[in-house]
Amino acid sequence: MNPTLTAALTVPLTGSVTLRPVRPEDAASYCEAIWRSRDQLAPWEPRRPEEWYDAGFQAKRFAEMLEKDNLVPWVLADGDRVVGTAILSNIVQGAWRNGDIGYWVDVAEAGKGLATAALTEVCRLADEVLLLHRIAASTNHDNTRSQRVLLKCGFEQYGFAPEYLHIDGQWRDSNLYHRILNKRAPGEPPA
């Protein structure tokens, strides 16, 4: 990711927490946070191999993510400590101008409004910097906490998908959400 875009995609959230693009050197702190949060995350994620918790594996993964044009990986960082992530993936330009959002917050930081603050800023940046029209999200049908975050951030449920994702060892039903960011012509910047 080029430095100008990195700077444009970096914003303060709340207190000392900043939303900024991930860096390979975030890997060790990220691994500590996901290890600490593994029980909290297990019902909502695919089963992870042991290497998922290895800093070397994550540093390589982060470097590869930063090379891709169709995603923006952010961390929620309190100084150098990773306290969550937000990843805008499957970004499509052209007439669709859409992306899919996924996010989580460290179990030690849950309940402080960080997910809502991060998602609010991701939507603003997707609109004003990335010039997207729409962001989509899905949650497990019974993940009411994540659904509340999406609704607070202006998303609306537009569908239900049976057996949508393989989560925690089985196919799970998902609620589908989206937020329309603007009504501008594709790629047109805000006025």
C-alpha positions in Angstrom: 0.0 0.0 0.0 1.4 3.4 -0.9 2.3 5.8 1.9 -0.2 8.5 0.7 -3.1 6.0 0.9 -1.8 4.6 4.2 -1.9 8.2 5.6 -5.4 8.8 4.2 -6.7 5.6 5.7 -5.4 6.3 9.3 -7.7 8.0 11.7 -8.1 8.3 15.5 -11.0 6.4 17.0 -11.5 6.8 20.7 -9.0 7.7 23.5 -5.6 6.4 22.4 -6.9 3.9 19.8 -6.2 4.5 16.1 -7.6 2.8 13.0 -4.7 2.3 10.6 -3.6 -0.1 7.9 -2.0 -3.2 9.2 1.8 -3.6 9.2 3.8 -6.8 9.2 5.4 -5.8 12.5 1.9 -5.9 14.1 2.0 -9.7 13.8 3.2 -10.5 17.4 0.7 -8.2 19.1 -2.1 -9.4 16.8 -1.3 -13.1 17.7 -1.4 -12.2 21.4 -4.9 -10.6 20.9 -6.3 -13.4 18.9 -4.9 -16.0 21.3 -6.5 -14.2 24.2 -9.8 -13.8 22.3 -9.9 -17.3 20.8 -12.8 -18.6 22.9 -14.8 -15.5 22.2 -14.1 -15.7 18.4 -14.5 -19.5 18.0 -18.3 -19.5 17.5 -18.0 -16.8 14.7 -15.0 -17.9 12.7 -13.7 -20.9 10.7 -11.6 -23.3 12.8 -8.0 -22.0 12.8 -4.9 -24.1 12.3 -2.1 -23.7 15.0 0.0 -21.7 12.6 -2.7 -19.0 12.7 -1.3 -18.0 16.1 2.3 -17.8 14.9 3.7 -14.3 14.4 5.9 -15.3 11.5 2.8 -16.7 9.7 0.8 -13.6 10.4 3.6 -11.2 9.3 3.8 -13.0 6.0 0.0 -12.9 5.7 -0.1 -9.2 6.5 2.6 -8.4 3.9 0.6 -10.4 1.2 -2.6 -8.6 2.2 -0.9 -5.2 1.7 0.0 -6.1 -1.9 -3.6 -6.8 -2.9 -5.7 -4.2 -4.7 -9.0 -5.6 -3.6 -8.8 -5.3 0.1 -7.8 -2.9 2.9 -6.7 -4.5 6.2 -6.8 -2.2 9.2 -5.9 -2.7 12.8 -7.3 -1.0 15.8 -4.1 0.0 17.6 -3.5 1.4 21.0 0.0 2.5 20.4 1.8 -0.6 19.2 -0.8 -2.9 20.8 -3.4 -4.5 18.4 -6.8 -4.5 20.0 -8.9 -5.5 16.9 -9.1 -5.5 13.1 -11.4 -4.4 10.3 -10.9 -5.8 6.8 -12.6 -4.4 3.8 -12.3 -7.2 1.2 -13.6 -8.3 -2.2 -13.5 -4.7 -3.3 -15.0 -4.3 -6.8 -14.7 -1.0 -8.7 -16.6 -0.2 -11.9 -20.4 0.0 -11.8 -20.7 -2.0 -8.6 -18.2 -0.2 -6.3 -18.7 -2.6 -3.4 -16.7 -4.2 -0.6 -17.3 -6.7 2.2 -16.5 -5.8 5.8 -15.3 -8.1 8.6 -14.2 -6.9 12.1 -13.5 -8.0 15.6 -12.3 -6.5 18.9 -10.0 -8.1 21.5 -12.0 -9.7 24.3 -10.1 -7.4 26.8 -11.4 -4.3 25.0 -15.0 -5.5 24.3 -17.9 -3.3 25.3 -16.0 0.0 24.9 -17.6 1.0 21.5 -14.5 0.2 19.5 -16.2 -1.9 16.9 -18.9 0.8 16.3 -16.2 3.5 16.1 -14.1 1.5 13.7 -17.0 0.5 11.5 -18.2 4.1 11.4 -14.8 5.3 10.2 -14.4 2.4 7.7 -17.7 3.5 6.1 -16.6 7.1 5.9 -13.2 6.1 4.4 -14.8 3.7 2.0 -17.1 6.6 0.8 -14.6 9.5 0.8 -11.2 7.9 0.0 -12.0 4.6 -1.7 -15.1 6.0 -3.5 -17.2 3.0 -2.9 -21.0 3.0 -3.2 -21.9 0.1 -0.9 -20.5 -2.1 1.9 -21.9 -5.5 2.7 -21.5 -7.7 5.8 -22.8 -11.0 7.0 -23.1 -12.3 10.5 -24.0 -15.7 11.9 -27.7 -15.8 12.3 -27.3 -15.8 16.1 -24.5 -13.2 16.5 -26.7 -10.5 17.9 -23.8 -8.4 19.2 -22.3 -8.0 15.7 -25.8 -7.3 14.3 -26.3 -4.5 16.8 -23.0 -2.9 15.7 -24.0 -3.1 12.1 -27.4 -1.5 12.8 -25.9 1.3 14.9 -23.6 2.0 11.9 -26.5 2.4 9.4 -26.5 -1.0 7.9 -29.8 -2.7 7.1 -30.5 -6.4 6.8 -31.4 -7.3 3.2 -31.4 -11.1 3.3 -30.9 -14.4 5.0 -28.5 -17.1 3.6 -28.9 -20.7 4.8 -25.7 -22.6 5.3 -23.7 -19.6 4.1 -20.3 -20.0 5.7 -18.4 -22.9 7.3 -17.9 -21.6 10.8 -16.7 -23.4 13.9 -16.8 -26.8 12.1 -20.1 -26.6 10.4 -22.2 -24.7 7.8 -24.0 -21.9 9.4 -26.9 -19.6 8.5 -26.1 -15.9 8.0 -28.0 -12.7 8.1 -26.9 -10.4 5.2 -26.5 -6.6 5.7 -25.5 -3.7 3.6 -25.1 0.0 3.8 -25.4 2.3 0.8 -22.8 5.0 1.3 -23.8 7.5 -1.4 -25.8 8.1 -4.6 -22.9 9.5 -6.6 -21.9 8.2 -10.1 -19.3 5.4 -9.9 -15.9 6.8 -8.9 -17.1 10.3 -8.5 -15.6 12.0 -5.4 -17.8 13.7 -2.7 -18.6 17.3 -3.4 
